[in-house]
Amino acid sequence: MSRIAILAFVAFGAASTAAYAQTALGTISVCYYSPKCAYAADAVDPPAKVRMAQAVRDSGEHQGEAAKPSPAAKTYAPIDAPAFQIANTGTLAITDAYLTMLADTAESVPRDAYRIGTIKPGRRVTIVPGNSNDKRTHPPTGLFYFRGLGDPLDTSDAVPNANAVTLVFTGKIGTQSVTSGRIVAGASVAPSADGTVAALNFLGGPGNSDGPCGDCVDSEVVGMINYSPP
């Protein structure tokens, strides 16, 4: 079974894997400290895009992090935080879209939901916890609490980063609900993209596992968006 197929099975559960027989309406991918990921804003992203041209505060733990933003090339230094990219690959707009992290009681992180709003066909939205701002009130210890531009949440040094962390994307196409089902961080555990860390999830954990890698998680698809099961 392929890596994506395994993730699909875990995210939706055995009873609902039939949803993957549909044509996916979109994808959810994650980067974590990877120089291969294009965090720069481009014409495809909406105004709430990642704005990393400002200096990015970092923990100083990674290899190769002396790299500086290069606005001319529209590419930026890796971000020591997860970056979630939600892409609408369908032909209809996804409205009332949210990315929600369920409560992580083991790490005392509350449930928190980031409001995306509308994702037009062929467009994508990038969310970097701590740096992205949906202009809503979030719990100070929540994943999506706005810390300020250039201050992404280093989940590996802080929390959440446990394998049990679960996220869910929800939205609507017309009156019909769409969802990613449960996206469990532990389903993504694999060697880092550069092979320096044997087991790493998309939050840089479990624990502070990401220190040795200079290319940690390289745009890994962790969920697919489909119509909600009846």
C-alpha positions in Angstrom: 0.0 0.0 0.0 1.4 3.4 -0.9 2.1 6.1 1.7 -0.8 8.3 0.5 -3.2 5.3 0.6 -2.1 4.5 4.1 -2.8 8.1 5.2 -6.2 8.0 3.5 -7.1 4.8 5.3 -6.1 6.2 8.7 -7.7 9.6 8.1 -11.1 8.3 7.1 -11.2 4.8 8.7 -11.9 1.5 7.1 -15.6 2.1 6.9 -15.3 5.2 4.8 -12.4 4.6 2.5 -14.8 4.2 -0.3 -14.9 8.0 -0.4 -11.5 7.9 -2.0 -13.1 6.3 -5.1 -14.5 9.7 -5.8 -12.6 12.4 -7.7 -11.0 14.4 -4.9 -12.2 18.0 -4.6 -9.0 19.2 -3.1 -5.9 18.3 -1.1 -4.3 19.3 2.2 -0.5 19.2 2.3 2.0 20.2 5.0 5.6 21.5 4.9 7.8 21.6 8.0 11.2 23.4 7.7 11.8 22.5 4.1 13.8 24.6 1.6 11.9 22.9 -1.2 8.6 24.4 -0.2 7.5 27.7 -1.8 6.1 29.7 1.1 6.2 32.9 -1.0 3.0 34.5 -2.0 2.1 34.1 -5.6 -0.8 35.1 -7.8 -2.7 32.0 -6.9 -2.9 32.7 -3.2 -5.5 35.1 -1.7 -4.5 38.2 0.2 -4.4 36.2 3.5 -1.4 34.3 2.0 1.8 33.7 4.0 3.8 36.8 4.3 7.3 35.7 5.2 9.2 38.6 3.6 9.6 39.9 7.1 12.3 38.4 9.3 11.3 35.0 10.6 12.1 34.3 14.2 13.7 30.8 14.5 15.0 28.7 17.3 18.4 28.3 15.8 18.3 24.5 15.9 18.3 23.6 12.3 21.0 23.0 9.8 21.3 25.6 7.0 19.1 28.1 8.6 21.4 31.0 7.8 19.5 31.3 4.5 17.8 34.7 4.2 14.6 35.6 2.4 15.0 36.4 -1.2 12.0 38.6 -2.3 13.4 39.0 -5.8 13.3 35.3 -6.4 10.0 35.0 -4.4 11.4 32.2 -2.4 12.1 32.3 1.3 14.1 30.6 4.0 12.5 27.5 5.5 10.0 28.1 8.3 10.4 26.3 11.6 6.7 25.6 11.9 4.1 23.6 10.0 2.6 25.2 6.9 -0.7 23.8 5.8 -1.7 24.3 2.2 -5.4 23.7 1.3 -6.0 23.5 -2.5 -9.3 23.4 -4.2 -8.7 21.2 -7.3 -12.4 21.1 -8.3 -14.5 23.3 -10.5 -16.7 24.8 -7.8 -15.9 27.1 -4.9 -15.6 25.7 -1.4 -17.3 28.0 1.0 -17.5 28.3 4.8 -14.1 26.5 5.0 -12.4 25.8 8.3 -9.3 24.0 9.4 -9.9 22.7 13.0 -7.5 21.1 15.4 -9.4 18.9 17.9 -8.6 19.3 21.6 -5.2 17.6 22.6 -5.8 16.9 26.3 -2.4 15.2 26.7 -0.6 18.4 25.7 -3.2 20.7 27.2 -3.9 22.3 23.8 -7.6 23.3 23.3 -9.7 22.8 20.3 -9.1 25.7 17.8 -10.5 26.4 14.4 -9.0 28.7 11.7 -11.6 30.3 9.4 -10.6 30.2 5.8 -13.9 31.3 4.2 -14.0 30.7 0.4 -11.5 28.9 -1.7 -12.2 29.5 -5.4 -11.7 26.7 -7.9 -8.0 26.2 -8.8 -6.9 28.3 -5.8 -5.1 27.5 -2.6 -4.7 28.9 0.9 -1.6 28.5 3.0 -1.9 28.7 6.8 1.2 28.9 9.1 0.1 28.7 12.8 1.2 31.8 14.7 1.8 33.8 11.5 -1.5 33.5 9.7 -4.4 35.7 11.0 -8.1 35.0 10.3 -9.0 38.1 12.5 -10.9 35.9 14.9 -10.4 35.3 18.6 -8.4 32.2 19.5 -7.3 30.7 22.8 -3.8 31.9 23.6 -2.6 28.3 23.8 -4.5 27.3 20.6 -2.7 26.2 17.4 -4.0 29.1 15.4 -3.5 32.0 17.9 -2.0 34.9 16.0 1.5 35.7 17.4 2.4 38.2 14.8 3.8 38.3 11.2 7.2 36.7 11.2 6.5 34.8 14.4 5.3 31.3 13.4 4.6 28.7 16.0 7.5 26.2 16.4 5.3 23.3 17.3 8.3 21.0 17.9 9.7 23.2 20.6 6.3 24.1 21.9 3.1 22.1 21.4 1.2 20.5 19.8 3.5 17.9 18.3 2.2 14.5 19.5 1.3 11.8 17.1 -2.3 11.8 18.5 -2.9 15.4 17.3 -5.9 15.5 14.9 -7.1 18.1 12.4 -10.2 18.2 10.3 -11.0 20.4 7.3 -14.6 21.2 6.7 -16.5 23.3 4.2 -19.4 23.4 1.7 -20.0 23.3 -2.0 -23.4 24.7 -2.4 -25.5 23.2 0.3 -23.4 20.0 0.5 -20.8 19.5 3.1 -17.2 18.6 2.3 -14.5 17.3 4.6 -11.1 15.8 4.9 -12.1 13.5 7.7 -9.6 13.1 10.5 -6.0 14.0 9.7 -3.9 12.3 12.4 -0.3 13.5 12.8 0.9 10.0 13.7 -0.2 8.7 10.3 2.4 10.9 8.7 5.4 9.6 10.7 8.3 8.7 8.4 11.9 9.6 8.0 12.6 13.3 7.4 12.9 14.4 3.7 16.7 14.5 4.1 16.9 11.3 6.0 18.5 12.7 9.1 15.6 11.9 11.4 14.2 8.4 11.5 10.7 9.2 12.6 9.0 12.6 12.2 5.4 13.7 12.0 4.2 16.8 10.2 4.4 18.9 13.4 8.1 18.3 13.8 7.4 15.8 16.6 6.8 13.7 18.5 8.6 15.9 21.0 11.4 18.0 19.6 12.4 15.5 17.0 13.2 17.9 14.1 16.5 19.5 15.3 18.9 17.5 13.1 17.0 18.0 9.8 17.7 20.7 7.3 14.8 19.4 5.1 12.2 18.0 7.4 8.8 17.5 5.7 8.6 18.4 2.1 5.0 19.3 1.0 3.5 16.0 2.1 -0.2 15.3 1.2 -1.9 14.4 4.5 -5.5 14.6 3.5 -8.0 14.7 0.6 -11.2 16.8 0.5 -14.3 14.9 -0.5 -18.1 15.2 -0.1 -19.1 14.2 3.5 -20.5 10.7 3.8 -24.3 10.7 4.1 
